Amino acid sequence: MNDVFDLGNSAPDWDAENRSARSAVDIGGWLYDWSEYATSAEPVKGWSHHGVVVGPGGEGLVVASPDGHALVRLRGGRGSRTADLPVTECHGMSVDAFGSAYAIWIADNGTKFDHRERGEHLDIDRPGQVVRVDVSGRVQQVIDDRGLDDGSRGWRPTGVTSESEKDGGRIWVADGYGRSRVHCFSREGEPLWTTDGGDSGLALASPHAIILDTRRPVPELLVADRNNRRIVVLDTDGRFLRAYGEGELTSPSGFAFDGDWVWVTELHGAIVAFGSDETVAARLGDTDGVDAPGWPNTIVGEEVERSALTPGVFRSPHGIAVDDAGTIAISEWVIGGRVIVLTPR
């Protein structure tokens, strides 16, 4: 049976159809066990729209609760929820690279939709922010848009990454739902620079995720330029270096490193790995499902309902993380949320 994390005395009823024998999937010639994990003891009507990170010391995983404003630590077959956080949505999440204490950066876009009927009904609309918390949910730092120039105010952050203390401790933020820009901040939260990526000849369009790539002698930034269907590579001062993935990607949304590979979530239904030569090394899933009515959910009468999700088949991969053992965790954008864990055999 699939492992389901117990946050109380019950698990979501709508996951019952997924508690079948564990599925095996083949990714690039490697076999993985596919498991699904519940992160809420009660059904949630709102769309879960969050990231996922590896827990302290590489042990377990940390995801957001489906309501969007609490962390859930998954470990040893159980889930442990933190106190509520002062955020609307843990949309993009990354482990803070600064210092020795474990902390998580959260890109909070400030909006959350509740799809109870056809169409989108904005349930919450608050200013976007970037927040650093410890694993217990205690807030350590908040960065808002007040220090940005007028053209960048009103941001909706979707991704965040950071560097080590010895490298300066800078923080980079992708404003994917606001002005389609990338911002750099000092460790103290002071703005250092902003770019719209226009020096590539094509301005960024919904730069959804960002990650610091330290695989090369000189670190670079990878940006999931989602609406342009490509990965943009910037230097750490924001200058365009190159782009790749054109013709291979439809909806890049999240990043995670796995040795020499970088995994990319495709919101339209797949995960894709690029090797160090920036060509596709592995792929699981396809991106044809977006044509289904109500995708990624299902239209039933006049309401949008959570789809019956199939083990072994992606619906809408959003966040991704990989631990030292090569276990891949994916969060999906869907009513109530879905967390998939792929464990190498």
C-alpha positions as CSV (number, residue, x, y, z in Angstrom):
1,M,0.0,0.0,0.0
2,N,1.1,3.6,-0.6
3,D,2.4,5.4,2.5
4,V,0.0,8.1,3.6
5,F,1.2,10.6,6.3
6,D,-1.1,10.7,9.3
7,L,-1.7,14.2,10.5
8,G,-4.5,13.1,12.8
9,N,-6.8,10.1,12.9
10,S,-7.8,10.2,9.3
11,A,-6.5,10.9,5.8
12,P,-8.3,12.6,3.0
13,D,-11.1,10.5,1.6
14,W,-10.3,11.6,-2.0
15,D,-7.0,9.8,-1.9
16,A,-8.6,6.4,-1.3
17,E,-8.4,5.5,-5.0
18,N,-4.7,6.0,-4.9
19,R,-4.0,3.6,-2.1
20,S,-3.3,0.7,-4.4
21,A,-0.2,-1.3,-4.9
22,R,2.9,0.9,-5.3
23,S,3.6,1.7,-8.9
24,A,7.0,1.3,-10.6
25,V,8.1,3.8,-13.2
26,D,11.2,3.8,-15.5
27,I,13.1,7.1,-15.8
28,G,16.1,7.0,-18.1
29,G,16.6,3.3,-17.6
30,W,16.3,3.5,-13.8
31,L,13.4,2.1,-11.8
32,Y,11.6,4.2,-9.2
33,D,8.8,3.3,-6.8
34,W,5.9,5.8,-7.1
35,S,4.3,6.7,-3.7
36,E,1.8,9.4,-2.8
37,Y,1.5,11.2,0.4
38,A,-1.4,13.1,2.0
39,T,-0.5,16.4,3.7
40,S,-3.8,17.2,5.2
41,A,-6.2,15.2,7.4
42,E,-9.2,16.9,5.8
43,P,-10.2,17.6,2.2
44,V,-9.3,21.1,1.0
45,K,-11.3,22.8,-1.8
46,G,-8.7,25.4,-2.6
47,W,-6.0,24.7,-5.2
48,S,-2.7,23.7,-3.6
49,H,0.1,25.6,-5.3
50,H,3.4,25.0,-3.4
51,G,7.0,23.9,-3.5
52,V,8.9,21.1,-1.7
53,V,12.4,21.0,-0.2
54,V,14.6,18.4,1.5
55,G,14.4,18.4,5.3
56,P,17.1,19.1,7.8
57,G,20.2,16.9,7.3
58,G,18.7,15.4,4.2
59,E,16.2,13.6,6.3
60,G,12.6,13.6,5.2
61,L,10.8,16.3,3.1
62,V,9.2,19.6,3.9
63,V,6.1,20.7,1.9
64,A,3.4,23.2,2.4
65,S,0.0,22.3,3.7
66,P,-2.8,22.5,1.0
67,D,-4.2,25.6,2.6
68,G,-0.9,27.3,1.7
69,H,0.3,28.8,4.9
70,A,1.9,26.1,7.0
71,L,4.8,23.7,6.6
72,V,4.4,20.0,6.9
73,R,7.5,17.9,7.6
74,L,7.2,14.3,6.3
75,R,9.3,11.8,8.0
76,G,9.1,8.2,9.1
77,G,5.6,7.6,7.7
78,R,4.1,10.6,9.5
79,G,3.5,14.3,8.9
80,S,4.1,17.1,11.4
81,R,2.5,20.5,10.7
82,T,4.0,23.7,12.0
83,A,2.1,26.6,13.4
84,D,0.5,28.8,10.7
85,L,2.9,31.1,8.9
86,P,2.3,34.7,8.0
87,V,2.1,33.8,4.3
88,T,-0.7,33.3,1.8
89,E,1.0,30.6,-0.3
90,C,4.4,28.7,0.1
91,H,4.6,28.9,-3.7
92,G,8.3,28.6,-4.2
93,M,10.6,27.1,-1.5
94,S,14.3,26.6,-1.2
95,V,16.8,25.7,1.6
96,D,18.8,28.8,2.7
97,A,22.4,28.3,1.7
98,F,23.6,30.9,4.3
99,G,25.2,29.7,7.5
100,S,24.9,26.4,9.3
101,A,21.4,26.6,10.7
102,Y,18.6,25.0,8.6
103,A,16.2,27.6,7.2
104,I,13.7,27.8,4.3
105,W,13.1,30.6,2.0
106,I,9.5,31.0,0.9
107,A,8.3,32.9,-2.2
108,D,4.8,34.0,-1.3
109,N,3.0,35.3,-4.4
110,G,0.2,36.7,-2.1
111,T,-2.8,35.3,-4.0
112,K,-4.8,32.1,-3.6
113,F,-7.7,30.9,-5.7
114,D,-10.6,28.8,-4.5
115,H,-12.3,27.0,-7.4
116,R,-15.7,26.0,-6.2
117,E,-17.5,26.8,-9.5
118,R,-16.4,27.2,-13.1
119,G,-14.0,30.1,-13.4
120,E,-11.5,31.4,-10.9
121,H,-12.7,33.0,-7.7
122,L,-10.0,35.0,-5.9
123,D,-10.2,33.9,-2.3
124,I,-7.1,35.9,-1.0
125,D,-5.2,38.8,-2.5
126,R,-2.4,40.2,-0.4
127,P,1.0,41.8,-1.2
128,G,3.7,39.4,-2.3
129,Q,6.7,38.8,-0.1
130,V,9.7,36.6,0.5
131,V,10.0,35.0,3.9
132,R,12.8,33.0,5.7
133,V,11.6,30.6,8.4
134,D,13.2,27.8,10.4
135,V,11.9,24.3,10.2
136,S,9.4,25.0,13.0
137,G,7.9,27.9,11.1
138,R,9.5,30.8,13.1
139,V,10.0,33.8,10.9
140,Q,13.5,35.0,10.7
141,Q,13.4,37.6,7.8
142,V,10.9,39.2,5.5
143,I,11.7,40.9,2.2
144,D,8.9,43.0,0.5
145,D,8.8,45.2,-2.6
146,R,9.1,48.6,-0.8
147,G,12.8,49.0,-1.6
148,L,12.3,48.3,-5.4
149,D,11.8,51.0,-7.9
150,D,8.3,52.0,-9.0
151,G,8.5,49.7,-12.1
152,S,8.9,46.7,-9.9
153,R,6.4,47.4,-7.2
154,G,3.4,45.1,-6.9
155,W,5.5,42.0,-7.4
156,R,4.2,38.4,-7.0
157,P,7.3,36.3,-6.2
158,T,7.2,32.7,-7.3
159,G,10.8,31.5,-6.8
160,V,13.7,32.2,-4.6
161,T,17.3,31.0,-4.2
162,S,20.4,32.0,-2.2
163,E,24.2,31.7,-1.9
164,S,26.5,30.8,0.9
165,E,28.0,33.2,3.4
166,K,31.5,33.0,2.0
167,D,30.1,33.9,-1.5
168,G,28.3,37.0,-0.1
169,G,24.9,35.6,1.0
170,R,22.9,37.2,-1.8
171,I,19.2,36.2,-2.5
172,W,17.6,36.1,-5.9
173,V,13.9,36.2,-6.5
174,A,11.8,35.4,-9.6
175,D,8.7,37.6,-9.9
176,G,6.8,35.2,-12.1
177,Y,3.3,36.4,-11.4
178,G,3.9,40.1,-11.2
179,R,6.4,42.1,-13.4
180,S,8.3,39.1,-14.9
181,R,11.6,40.2,-13.5
182,V,14.5,38.7,-11.5
183,H,15.7,40.7,-8.5
184,C,18.9,40.4,-6.4
185,F,19.0,41.3,-2.7
186,S,21.8,41.5,-0.2
187,R,21.6,39.3,2.9
188,E,20.1,42.2,4.7
189,G,17.3,42.5,2.1
190,E,18.5,45.6,0.3
191,P,17.9,45.6,-3.5
192,L,21.1,45.2,-5.6
193,W,19.8,44.9,-9.1
194,T,16.8,44.0,-11.3
195,T,16.6,42.5,-14.8
196,D,13.8,41.8,-17.2
197,G,16.1,39.5,-19.2
198,G,15.8,41.7,-22.3
199,D,19.5,41.6,-23.1
200,S,18.7,38.1,-24.4
201,G,16.7,39.6,-27.2
202,L,13.5,38.2,-25.6
203,A,12.3,39.6,-22.2
204,L,11.4,37.1,-19.5
205,A,7.7,36.0,-19.5
206,S,6.6,34.5,-16.2
207,P,10.0,33.6,-14.8
208,H,8.5,31.0,-12.5
209,A,11.5,29.4,-10.7
210,I,15.1,30.3,-10.1
211,I,18.0,28.2,-8.7
212,L,21.7,28.9,-8.1
213,D,23.8,26.4,-10.2
214,T,27.1,25.6,-8.5
215,R,28.0,22.7,-10.7
216,R,30.4,24.9,-12.7
217,P,33.5,26.6,-11.5
218,V,31.7,30.0,-11.8
219,P,28.1,29.8,-10.3
220,E,25.2,30.7,-12.6
221,L,21.5,31.3,-12.2
222,L,18.9,29.1,-14.0
223,V,15.6,30.7,-14.6
224,A,12.5,28.8,-15.6
225,D,11.2,31.3,-18.3
226,R,7.8,29.5,-18.4
227,N,5.8,31.4,-21.0
228,N,8.9,31.5,-23.3
229,R,9.2,27.7,-22.8
230,R,12.9,27.8,-22.1
231,I,15.6,27.9,-19.4
232,V,17.5,31.1,-19.2
233,V,21.0,31.2,-17.8
234,L,22.2,34.4,-16.1
235,D,25.4,35.2,-14.3
236,T,25.0,36.1,-10.7
237,D,25.0,39.8,-11.6
238,G,22.0,39.3,-13.9
239,R,23.6,39.3,-17.3
240,F,22.2,36.9,-19.9
241,L,24.6,34.1,-20.8
242,R,22.5,31.6,-22.9
243,A,19.2,29.8,-23.0
244,Y,18.3,26.1,-23.6
245,G,15.3,23.8,-23.6
246,E,13.6,25.4,-26.6
247,G,11.5,22.8,-28.4
248,E,11.8,20.4,-25.4
249,L,9.8,22.3,-22.8
250,T,6.2,23.6,-22.7
251,S,5.8,24.8,-19.1
252,P,9.0,24.8,-17.0
253,S,8.0,25.5,-13.4
254,G,10.5,24.1,-10.9
255,F,14.1,23.0,-10.5
256,A,16.1,20.5,-8.5
257,F,19.7,19.2,-8.9
258,D,20.4,15.5,-9.0
259,G,24.2,15.0,-9.4
260,D,25.1,16.3,-12.9
261,W,21.4,16.5,-13.8
262,V,18.9,19.3,-13.2
263,W,15.3,18.2,-13.0
264,V,12.6,20.5,-14.4
265,T,8.9,20.2,-13.6
266,E,6.6,20.7,-16.6
267,L,3.3,22.0,-15.3
268,H,1.5,20.5,-18.2
269,G,2.3,16.9,-17.0
270,A,6.0,15.8,-17.0
271,I,9.4,16.0,-15.4
272,V,12.5,16.5,-17.6
273,A,16.1,16.1,-16.7
274,F,18.9,18.0,-18.5
275,G,22.5,16.8,-18.3
276,S,25.5,19.0,-17.9
277,D,25.6,19.4,-21.7
278,E,22.1,21.0,-21.4
279,T,20.4,18.3,-23.5
280,V,17.6,16.1,-22.3
281,A,18.9,13.1,-20.3
282,A,15.6,11.7,-19.1
283,R,11.8,12.4,-19.1
284,L,8.8,11.0,-17.4
285,G,5.3,11.9,-18.5
286,D,3.9,13.9,-21.4
287,T,2.3,17.3,-21.7
288,D,-0.9,16.4,-23.6
289,G,-3.3,16.5,-20.7
290,V,-3.8,20.2,-20.7
291,D,-6.5,19.8,-23.3
292,A,-8.8,18.0,-20.8
293,P,-11.8,20.1,-19.7
294,G,-11.1,21.7,-16.3
295,W,-7.4,20.7,-16.3
296,P,-5.7,20.0,-14.0
297,N,-9.0,19.2,-12.3
298,T,-12.3,18.0,-13.8
299,I,-15.5,19.9,-14.5
300,V,-18.5,18.2,-13.0
301,G,-21.8,20.0,-13.8
302,E,-21.2,23.6,-12.9
303,E,-18.3,22.9,-10.5
304,V,-14.6,22.2,-10.8
305,E,-13.7,19.1,-8.8
306,R,-10.5,17.3,-8.0
307,S,-9.7,14.8,-10.6
308,A,-9.4,11.0,-10.0
309,L,-5.6,10.9,-10.0
310,T,-3.8,7.9,-11.4
311,P,-0.7,6.5,-9.8
312,G,2.2,6.6,-12.2
313,V,0.7,9.5,-14.2
314,F,1.5,13.2,-13.6
315,R,-1.3,15.7,-13.7
316,S,0.5,19.1,-13.1
317,P,4.0,18.9,-11.6
318,H,4.9,22.2,-9.8
319,G,7.6,21.9,-7.1
320,I,10.5,19.4,-7.0
321,A,13.3,18.4,-4.7
322,V,15.9,15.6,-4.7
323,D,17.7,14.2,-1.7
324,D,21.2,12.7,-1.4
325,A,19.8,9.2,-2.0
326,G,18.3,10.3,-5.4
327,T,14.7,10.3,-4.1
328,I,12.6,12.7,-6.1
329,A,9.7,14.6,-4.5
330,I,7.1,16.4,-6.6
331,S,4.2,18.6,-5.6
332,E,1.3,19.1,-8.0
333,W,-0.9,22.1,-8.7
334,V,-4.4,20.6,-8.1
335,I,-7.3,21.0,-5.8
336,G,-6.3,19.7,-2.4
337,G,-2.7,19.1,-3.4
338,R,-0.7,16.0,-4.3
339,V,2.8,15.0,-3.2
340,I,4.5,12.3,-5.2
341,V,7.7,10.6,-4.0
342,L,9.8,8.6,-6.5
343,T,12.2,6.3,-4.6
344,P,15.0,4.6,-6.6
345,R,15.1,0.8,-6.4
